Each structure stands twice: as structure tokens, then as C-alpha cells.
């Protein structure tokens, strides 16, 4: 049924694209993505055939629900490049099973995902790419990024290869692909991971019509060893061999030796919108490029977005300069000033100021499309298959499904199709339209297939959800931005559910410094995920509708640019908190639990020496159900400079991660989820620093690093566990390279 609906929608979408009319110029949609060609002579190409085209590159991601385009910077920074492939995250916030790509859970409670589209894949958030964080690209030349990471040897090493390619057919239509392959052998028995993701994407952007498409396929294979049988093999290995032998990691016994999890998942995501508006005339004025003062009346018109200004180049100019998002846009001997770019108001020191304001030259009129209303449609189809196989003999509490070969062969399948239709009154079509307003309705049909108790049939569950919602958003401008979004359920499982999210940021100058204030508020009343309510397998079996989980959260942030100071505070109250208990079964706490957190990030610099610091404090009102470390620390001491005739950027240093002791959640391979420890055998983790030494180098478009990971392995109490009985990989030498191509 779901696939039939998907086929019908694909046919309708193809027809929509084929018949869409009025595809105009891309205009100023992406800060001049094609605006630099407005008014230019498109026929005369003889003068540019032999010139090297400077690359112009823009990236964005989408709001998954409404398909709103959200611009993002291109990742070309060299800072901490060595941490981009760490499963524990850039600043080490995640607990994980020790090997590259293994399941993980953030120690920082406010970073944990609560509304995941695929519950079973949530522990693999480092690798799994959702439509909301997928990167789209538009560029005037083909863009390719190749990245390769490697560490260790043939028995315990890890590798990852990533390739990203995007090319424009014209300034409106771009397409490309993304490949991500990860393989981690691991230091311990039956621990290896093998992941593959392949994605195809395309975008079409014009004045009247926007469309974006993603097809993503994921395959994730994880061998499960259940952890080592005795932590003393790591903390005190002499005791395990009567002082006669230091155990090799591959010889340390583990609970499981023939168990594996397999996840196969793909989704198709398509969003498009058609915009209605009007065309207005815009005056293009050329002035002398050598004059330091601009005509005051012309400057005011530019400020009010009533005119685009072209500067006549100085006589010494011989060719256009490369484009820069922070500077005027150069094109064929002219410089287009963006509407929000201020003209100089005073001459540079030593410059001669003319006695009179120069007259404008060569006025011309061009047409500009101004969108007022857009009609939105977004569709997502998702299919996921999960299997846990095991030939290990393990004592479980109960057996619900008859014996089979292999000993355990648990499977489940999930598929869904979601449509969202909306209409938006757009921001900025006149001076009174200070914000955009959107109304939408969504329908999601989900189907789940679970094993039957007699293992001879399949139990099917269908759930329908209909939500209506709205969004008020101000995303333009520099000083103030806000987004308020709310949706309420109307049908079937959605009845009684609601989500309201709001965030606002204010940016202003204070004593020659830039200050940013951010506030966020969220309130929701939602059902726990389907697999928390229903799951059938050989040794884990439950059917429970559960109560809705009520959450309210408030966060605030303060950033001071010059002082490199960032403060963050948050508090959340949860009623009917849903979690996996010490038996790895879903449970709800009927009372209220509060979680508070505060973060201080402070960076210091003295010449080429840098010290970056992050301190996170957390407090849970119920540490039995939500255990959290009181403090999580990250410190990075390094030098940063340029060498080799100042063409090679260097970052050389070491960083450290540390958190205070607490009863960290354990991991259950048969469910692929984290849960509370059993009280009788619970152990505290933490109090052990993890130190990495590294060097980062960047030469033009190429970044590469070398790192000694866990350089302090074997020091102190050797309690290098982030999850009970799952030790981290031992000391490891890692390298990586990332190369951008613009041709």
C-alpha cells in the first residue's frame, strides 16, 4: 500500500516538474549565486574562453519538515581536523563501544535526540545522514571533496573513505553524489564494523520554483562481542595470568563470539515549492570606482534595497577578482554591491577628496522578481530492515519465540511515507513584511512488521498520524532572528500529541565587540517511539501503548566574539520519562524529573599559543533513571602559525577529554540500544583522562593530519571504559587527508 502511494506520488511529481512554468533567474536567493550575471552580456564569450574561472561555492541544508533552505558555511577550516572522524565526537561528548563507528550515546543530556525518524539507527548518528543535515551544493565549477582516514594495522586498524561530488548543469540545476565507507577492525574479538552509505542528490532553484531531491542508501554491519568478561584484563592484567603474561587484546575473552547486527535502510526525500509574486523595476547605476565617496542619495537607495550599484573599475584593473561572500561581487569589469553592503562613508587616509559629489553614469533599468507567496509540498519515503543473529549460548530471562537456526534470528521491518503540504507568506517582499508566516498539514502512514510468537507468521502494525502546524520566522537581517513552530495532532495516534519550538537570537555591538544572545524554548507531549511500545524477538517481547511523554525545556546562550567567551544554560522538566531499565525493557517514570546544565567555553590566545576550554556541568534530579556525570571537560593546547614561506598552515598540540565518575549506561547487543546497569553489578566509569597528540597541516585546498590517539594508554588506573566492559581501543597512530577539487 505504501509503495503504491509512493509510485503515484513520484508520477505526480515528475509531471509537476515537467509542466512548471516561469522558471526565471535564480536571482539573489543565495546571496548573489547568479546575481553576478544580471545585466551581463551573455553572448560575448570570446574574452573569457582562456581565463581561469574563479570558484564560487555555496552550501545549504534543508528543514526536513517544510524544505526551507538554510545556508551553511563550507567546511574548509583546519582547526581540529583530526577530530572529525572520532566516534566520540569533536569534543568527546559521546560514550561508545571503543571501536570506530560503533553504537554511541551522548553524555550531554541536552544533545540526545528525542524525535528520531529511525529509532533503531539512532545509536549510529555519526554515520547516518538524515535529510535535515544533508549538504547541497551550487557552484560555477564542478566541486569534489575526497577524504581518507586510516589508523592501526591489518589486525586492529580502521579506515574510512568519503567522496562528495557536485556539478551544475546550469546556474539553476545541480546534482551529485555522496559516498561514505567505514571499516573498523577493532582491538578486541568480534568487534569489527563495516558501514556503507551512498546518496544521490539534485536541486533546481529559480525565481518561481525550487526543488530538492535525495536518495540515500545505508548498510550497517556490526559484529557484537558483548564486552570483555572481566575488566581486570585491562585494569590489572598481571592478576589474570599470575604475573606471567600481559594479555594481547585479541586473546581477551568476550561474552559473545558469533553475534552480529545488520541494518539496511534507504529513503527518498523530495521537496518543492512554487512561488507567486510580482516583478519590479530596479535601477542599476555605475559610478566612478576611483572615488572614495558615494552619492548620499544613491547610498540610501542601496540600503533600502531599491537599487543595485555597479562600480566602474579603475583603469589599472585587468581582470575580475575572485568572488568572496564578504566582499563585492566581481563580474566582467564591474563590481556589484550587495544590497546590505554599505558604501564607504569616508576616504582612506591620505586620499584626495573631490570637492563635489560625482554624477552617476549609465543608468539602466532591470526587472527583479519579488516572491510573496509559496506553495510547499514535501514527501519522504523510508524503508528499514533490522536483523540480529547469534549462535552464542547466553542465558536470557525468558524465551518467547520457538527455537530456530541460528540460535537467535530476530528481524523487524519498518516503512513509512509522509506528505506535508503548506502555504507560506514570505518574509521581505516589502518593508512591512518583517517575518514569514507558514501554515501546513502533514500525514504520515507507518507500517511495522514484527515476529509472531510462534515464528510462523508476521505481526503487522499500521499507524496514521495527521498534524496541522504553523511557523512564524524571521531569518533575514543581521540583528534579530527568530523561528516559532508548532504542530498539533488530529488523527489516530497523533491525537493529543503536540510540539511547540521557538528560538530567537539577538546580535549587537557592545564596546567595540560583537555580542550574541540566543534563547530556545520547547514544549511537547508525544508518544514514545513505536519500538518502545511494541517489539517482538526471541528473548525481548513487549506490547504496551504507554503514556505520552511531556517535556518542557528552556535554554539560553551568550557569546562574546572578541573575548572568545560562550556561556550556555538549560533546564528541562520531563513527566513520564521513557527509558530502558536494567533488564533492557522499556519503562516509564510517572513522576517529574528535572535536568539542569551549564556550559562555559573560553578560549585564550598569546601570539601563536592557544588554549581552548570547555566545561559542562549537569545535574539530574533522579540519578538512578537519568545518570549523568557532574562535569565533562575538554581542553586543547596548541600552537597555530604559518610555515614554509607562509603558505602552509600549522596546528600542533594535544587535547584532553575527562568526565567525573558516574554509573554510565550499558549496552545490550540483542536490542542495539543503551540501558541502565543492573544494581547488583553496577560499576562507575569516568575519572580517566583521554589524551591525543596531533599535528594539522593545510596547503591551499588540502588538509591533512597525523595523530597519536589515546597516547596515555596504560597510565593511572587504566579505566579507559566509556561503556561498562567495553574498553577503548589502545594507543593508535592515525592519519587523514581531505582534498577539495574545483574543476
N, C-alpha and C positions, 0 to 999 in steps of 0.2 A: 504493500500500500504506500509506504513512504517513498520507495524508489519510483513508483508510478507517478506520484505527485512531483517528485524531483524531475523526471523526464519531461512532464508537461511544462514545468516552470522553465526549464532550460530552453525549450522550443519558444516559449513566450519571450524570454529574454533575448534570444537571437533575433526574433522578429522586431523587438523594440529597438535594438541597436541598429538593425538594418534600415529601419524606417525613420530613425531620429533625424530631425531636420534642424537647420540653423546652426550647424557646428561652426562656430566662429573661431576667432583667435583665443589663445589661452589667456592673453591679457596679463593683468597683474596678479593672477591667482597665487603665484608663488614668488612674490617679490621680484618681478621682472624676469620670470623664467623665459618668456617670449617677448616681453615688452621692449627689449633692446632691438627688436626687429621692426617695431612700429615705424611707419613712415619711411623706412629704408628702401632703397632701390633693390628689389629682389631680382631684377633681370640681369644686372651687370655683375657677373661673377668673375670676369677676367682678371680683376685686380686682386682677388683673394684665392685664386687657384693654387698659388705657390706659397701661401702664408700658412704657418702653423696655427691651427685653431686653438685658442686657449680653452682649457676645460672649464665648463660651468656645470656644477653638480648640485642637485637638490634632493633631499630625502624627506620622507614623511611616513607616518604610520596612521592607522585609522581607529576611530572609535568603533568597536565591533558592533554595537547596537544600531547606530544611525549612520555609520560610514563617514563620519565627519573627518576631514583631513586635518591632521595635527603635525605641523612641521617639527623636524628634529635635526640636530646637528650631525654632520658626517663624522664618523669615528676615525679621526686621524691622530689623536693625542698619543704621545709616547708614555705619559705618566702611568706607572703601574701596569704596563702592558703584560708583564709576566703573570699577573693575577687573573687575566681574562679567561683562562681555561681551568681555573681551580673549581672543583665541585663545591668547596666550602664558601665560594663567593669572593668578591673583590676584597672585602674586609673580614672574611672568615666568620660570617654570621650563621652558617648552616652546620648542623650536625649531619654526618653522613657515615656510610659503612666503611670508609677508608680507601676505597678504590675509585678511580676516575669514572664518573658517570653513574655511580651507584645512588640508590634512593637517599633523599635528604629531607631535613625538616629544619626550619629556621628557629634558632634560639630566641630571636627577637619576635615577641608575640604579635606585634603590630604588622610584621612582614608576612605573616602566614596568610595564605589565600583562603578566603571563605566562600567565594562564589565561583567555583571552577566548573568549566563546561565538561571536563572529563575527570571525574573523581579518581579513577584508578591510575591515571598518569600524573596526578598532582605531585607525587614524590620525585618526578623527573623533570621538574620545571626548568632546570639548567639547559636541557636539551630540547624539550618540546616547544615548538613555536606556535603560538596562537595567532588568529587574525589580528588581534589588537596590538601585538608587538612585532608584526612582520614589517620589514623595511621595503618601501617602494622608492624607486629612483627615477628621476628625469634628468637627462644630461644631453649636451650637444655633441658629445662623442661617446663611443662605447665605453662602458665602465666595467672593470673586472677587479675583484679582490680575491687573492689566493692566500690562505693561511694554513700553516702546518705547525703542529706541536708534537714534540716527542720527548720521551724520558725513559730511563732504565734500559734493561737489556731484553734478550729474547724470552727469558722466563718470567720476568716480572714487569716488563716495560709497558708503556702506554703510548698511543698515537691518536692524533685527530687531524683530519683534513677538512677544510672548509673552502668552498668555491662559491662566489657570488658574481653573477653577470647580468648586466642590464644594457639595453640598446634602444635608441629611439628610431622608429621608422620615419617620423616627422616630429615636429615640436608638440604634437598632441598625443601621439600613440607611442607607448613604450612597453617593452616586455622583457622577460629574462627568466633566470632560474637560480635556484639555490641548492647546494649540495652540502651535506654535513655528515661525515663518517667518523665514528668514535670507536676505539678499541682499547680496553684496559685489561691487561692480563692479571695484575694484582700480585701481591707478595704471598698470599695465602691460598690454601687449597680451594678449588671450585668457586672462584670469586670473579671470574672474568666477565666483562660487559662488552657487548657489540651492538652499537646503535647505528641506524641509517635514517636520514631524512632527505627527501628530495621534494622540491617545490617548484612549481611553475607559476608565474605571475604576469599580469598585464594591467596597464592603466590607460585610460583615454580621457583627456581633460581638455574641454573647450569652454567658451563663454557660456554656452547654453546647456551642455551635457557633460557629466562626469561619470566615469565607470571604473571600477577596480575589481580584479578577479584574482583568486588564489586557489591553486590545487596543491595540497600538501599531503605527503605520504610518509608515515613513520613506522619503523620496525625496530623494536627494542628487545634485546635478549640479555637476560641476566642470570648467570649461574648463582645459586644460593647455597651458602655454606652454614648459615645459622649462627655464625660466630665461633670462636675457639672454645674448647671445652673447659679450659682453666686459664684464668688471666695471669697466673704465675709464670706461664711460659714467656710472658712479656715483662712483667714487673720483677720477677726473681727467677730467671731461668736456671740458676745453679741448683735450686731446690728440686727441680723437676728431673734432674739427671744426677743427683747426689754429688754435684760439683764437678762431674767429669765431662760435661758436654754442654755447649751452648747450642740450643736448637736452631736449625735452619727453619725459616718461616714456612716453607712448603711442607715440612715434616710435622708441623704442629697440628694435632688432631682437631677436627671441627665437628660440629653437631650433624651437618648434612654433607653428603658427598656426591649425591646423584639427584639433585633437585634443581629445577630451573623455572623461571617466569618468562613468558613470551607475551608481548603486546604488539598487536598490529592495528594501526589506526590511519584513517585518511579523512580529509574533509575538503569540501568545495565551498568557497565563500565568494559571493558576488554582491556588490553594492553599486547602485547607480542612482543618479538624481537628474532631473530636468529642471532648468531654471527659467523663469519668466522675469522680464524686466523691461527696461527702456534704453534707448540709445541717446546719448547726449554729445554735444559738440565740445571738444576740448581744444584750446588754443595752444599751439606749440610755438615758442618764441626762442630765437637764437640771440645770444648776447656775446660780447667780446670775451674770450676766455682769459685774456691777459689782465682784465680789470678786476681789482681786488674787492670792489664794492658792487653789490647788486641793487637794482632798482627796487625801492621800498615797496611800491605797489605790486610789482611782479613777485617779490618775496612773499607778500601776504597771500597772493593768489596761490602760490605753490603750497603754502602752509595749509590752506583750506581745500587742497586737492582740486583746484579749479583749473590748473594748468600744469603741463609738463614742460620743463625748461631744458633746452638744448644749449650747450655752450660751444661757441666756435673755438676750435683748438688753436693753440699757439703755433706760430709759424715753424718752430723747431720740431714740432711733433711729426714723426714719420710713420707711425703705425699705432693702431689701437692698443691700449694696455689690457692685460688680463682682467677679467671680471672679479670683483670682490664684493661680497654681500654687505660689507661695511663701508664701501666707497661707491662713488657714482659709477654707473654702468656705461662702459666704453663701447662704442659701436661706430665703425666706419667714419672716423674722424670727428665724431660728435660725442658729447657726454650727456647722458640723460640723468637728471637729478630725480631720484625717487621722491614721491610726494611728501614723505616725512623727513626728508633730508634738508636740513637748514642750510641756507646760503651763508657765506661768510659775512659778518657784520662789521668787521674792522680789518684794516690792512695788516699784513705781516710786517714785523719790524724791518725798517729800512726801505719799505716800499714807497713809491711815489703815488700820492693820492691825487686823482684829477679833480679839478675844481667843479666840474659838472657831472651829473649822472649820465652815463652813456645812453643813447637811444637804442631801443630794441631793433633788431634786424630780422627780416624774413619771417614775418608772422605767417603761420599756417594753421588750418583747422583740420582736426581728425575726429573720427567718431569713436566713442567708447561705450561699451555695453555695461549697464549697471543692473545687476540682478536684484530682484525684490523678493520673489517667492521661489521656493524649490519644492519639488515633489520627490519623495525619497522611497526607495524600495531596497531592502537588504534581505538576502536569503543565505542560509547556511545549512548544508547537509553534512552530517558527521556519521561515521561508522567506526566502531571499535570492537576488537576481539581480544579477550584475555584468556590465557591458559597457564595453569600451574601444574607441573608434572613432577612426580617424585617417586623414586624407588628406595628411599630411605625408610627404615623402620623406626618410627618415632611414636612415643606414647602420647596420644591426644586424649582430651577429657571424654569425648563422645564420638561415635561414628553414626552418621545419618544416612549415608548412601552406601549401597552394597559394594562389596569388594570388586575391584576391576584391575586390569593390567594396563599400565603400570599400577603400583600400589595406590597412587593418587593421580587423578587426571581431571582436575577441576577446570571448568570452562564457563564463560559468560560472554554475551554479546550485547552491544548497545548500538542503536542507530536513532537518529533524530533529524527532523527538518524544522527549521524556524524561519518564519517570514515576518518582517517588520515593515509597515507602511507608515509614512509620515509626511507632514506638510510643514514647511518652515517659512517664517517671515524673517528675512535675512538682516543681519547687522550692517549698518553703514551705508544704506542706499541713499540716505540724506542725513543732514546734520542732526535731526531729531531721533534717528534710529540708532540709539546708543547700545542696543543689545538685540540679539536674535531670539526669536521665540519659536519653538517647535512642539508640535503635538503628534503623537504616534500611537499605533496599536500593533501588538505583536501576538503571534500564535506559534506555539511550539508543540509538535507531536513527537513523543519519545516512545520507543519500543525497547524493552529489555527481555532478554532470553536467559533463563536460569535453568540449572539442572533440576530434574524432578527427583523426589526421594527414592523412587525405585530405579532410577537411572535408565528408564526405557522411553521416556518422553521428555518434552521441554515445557517448562512453565513460562508463559508469555505475559508480560505486563505492559499495558499501554497507558500513557498519561498525556493529557492535554492541558496546556496552560495558555490562557489568554490574559494579557496585560494591556492596560492603557496607561500612557505616560506623557510627560511633557518636560521640556528643557528650556530654561532661560539662561542665555550665555552671552558674555561679553569677552571676546578673545582679541579684539583689535586694540591698538593703542599701547602705550608704554607704562602708564602709571597704575591703572586699575584693571583687573580682570576677574571674572567670576563665572562659575558654572553651577547651576542648580538643576538637578534632575530627580524626578520622582516617577514611580510606576506602581500601579495597584492591580491586583489580580481580580479577574471576573468569572473565570470558568474552571470547573473541575478542581484539580489540585492547586490552582492558583488562588482560589477563593480564600480571602483572609490574609493573603501574603502582600507585603508591600516593601518597597525600598525607597529611601529618600537620601540623596547625597548632595552635598554642597561644598564648594571650596571657593575661596576668594584670596587674591594676593594684591598687595599694595606696594608699589616701588617708588621711592622718593630720595631726594638728595638731603643729606644732613651733615653739615660741617665738612663739605667737600668730599663726602663719602656717599656711597650708594647703599641704601637700606631697603631690605625687602621683608615684608610681613605677610605670612600665609596663615590662613585658618581653614580647617576642614571639619565638617560635621557629617555623621552618618547615622541613620536610624533604620532598622529593618526588622521585619517579622516574617521569617521564612521557614519552610520545611527543611529538615536535614536532607542531604543528598540521598538519592534513591538507594544506593548501596549501603547506606547506614540504616535504611529501613527494611531492605529486603536483600538477602544474599543466601544462595544455596551452594554448598560444596560438601565434600565428604566429611570434614570434621568441623566446619563452621556453617551454621544454618540458623537463620532468623527471619521472621516476618513481623514487623512492628511499625505501625504508622507513625508513632511518636508525636510529641507536641511540637508546635512551632518554636523556633529559637528566636528570642527577642534580643537584639543588640542595639546599643547606642554608644557612639564614640565621638569624642571631641579632641582635636589636635590643633596645636599652634606652633609656628616656626618664626624665628628671627634670624636674618642673615645680614652681616655687615661685611661688605666686599673688601674694603681696604684692610681691616683688621683680620680678615680671614677667619671670622667667627660665625658659627652656626649653632643655634640653640633650638631644641625641639622638645615639646612636652605633649603628652597624650594621656587620656583616661577613657576606659571603656567599661561599661556595665553589661553583663550577659545573664539572661534568665533562660533556663532550660538548655544550658551548655551541653553540647553533644560531643562525645569523645569515645575512644576505645579504652576499655578498662584493662585491668591487669590480666584478664582472661582473653584479651583481644576480641571482646564483643562490644557492640555499641551500647552506650549508657547515656542517660541524661541526668543532670543535676537540677532538681526542681527549684532550687533557691537562686539567689543572685551572687555572681562572682564579679569582683572588680579587679581590673588590671591597670596599673599606672606605669608610665615610662617617662624617662627624661634622657635626652641625648645632648652632649656637648662635643662639637667638632671644632678644634682650634689648631690652626697651622702657624708655625713660626719660620722665619727666614732671616739668615745673616749671610749676605753675599751669596755664595754658591751652596751654602749649607741649609738644609730644610729639615724640619721636624713636624710631621703631620700626626695629629692625635684625634682619636675618637673614644669617648667614654659613654657607655649606655647603662643606665640604671633601670631596673624593673622591679615591680612588686606585685605579687598575686595575693588576693585575699584568701585563696584556697590553694595552698601549695601541693596538696595531695592530688587534686584533679588537674590543676594547671601548674606544674613545677617549672620554675624559671630561675636562671642564675641572677643573683643580685646585681652583678657587674659583668659587663663584657667590654674588653679593651682591645684597641688596635692602635699601634704606634709604628711609624715609618720614618726612619732616619736615613737621609741620603744627600748626595751632592748632585747638583744639576748644572751642567755647563756645556759649552761647545768646544770641540777639539778639531784637529786636522784642518787648520785654516778656517775654523768656524763654520764648517759645512756638516759636521757630524755632531748631533745632539747626544749627550751622555747623561744617563741617570744611574748612579751607582750607590747601593746602600743595602739595608736589611730592614725587614719588618717583623713584627711580633704580634701574635694573637693570644689572648688569655681570657678566661672566664672563671668566676668563682664556682665552688663545688655545689652541685645540686643533683637531685635524682632525675637524671635525663631519661626521656622516653626510650624504650627498647623497640625492637623491630621484629615483626612476625612475617616470615617469608611466604607462608601459605596465603596471606591476605595482601601482601605487598604494602603494608601500612605500619605506621608507628603507633605504639600503645604504651600504657603505663606499666611500670615494673611490678612484679609480684612483691608484696610487702616483706615476706619472709626472706627473700634472697636479694632484696634491692641493694644496689651499690651507688655511691656517689661518684660522679665524674667531674672533672674540672681541676683547677689549681695547677695545671701543667701548661707552660708556655710552648708555643709552636713558632719557631724562628726560621725564616727563609732569607738567604742572602742572594743578591741578584745584580745584574747589570743590564740596562736597557740602552739600545743604540737606535738612532733614526737617521737615515741618509735619504733626503728628499722624500720619495714615496715609499720607502722601505723601512719597516720596523723589525727589529729582532732582539731577542733576549737570551740570556743564559742564567740559570737559577739553581742553587742548591736548596732543594726543598727539605724541610724538617732537618735542618743542619744540626740541631741539638738533640737528635735522637739518641737515646741511651743515657741522658743526663737526668739528675734528680731521681724521682720515684718511678720514672718510665711509665707513668699512667697516661700514655698517649691514646686514649679512647674517647671518641665523641659519642658513640652509641655503645651500651653495655655489651662487652665481649666481642666487639668489632674493632681491633686495633687499626690505627692509621698505617698507611704504607711507610716503610722505613726511609732513611735518608736516600734522596733520589736527585740525580742531576737531570735537569730539564732544559730544553731549548725550544725556541719558537721563532717563526718569521711570518710577517704579513706584508704583502706586496700589492700596491694599487697600480692598475694599468688604465691609461686614458687614451686608448687608440683601438 
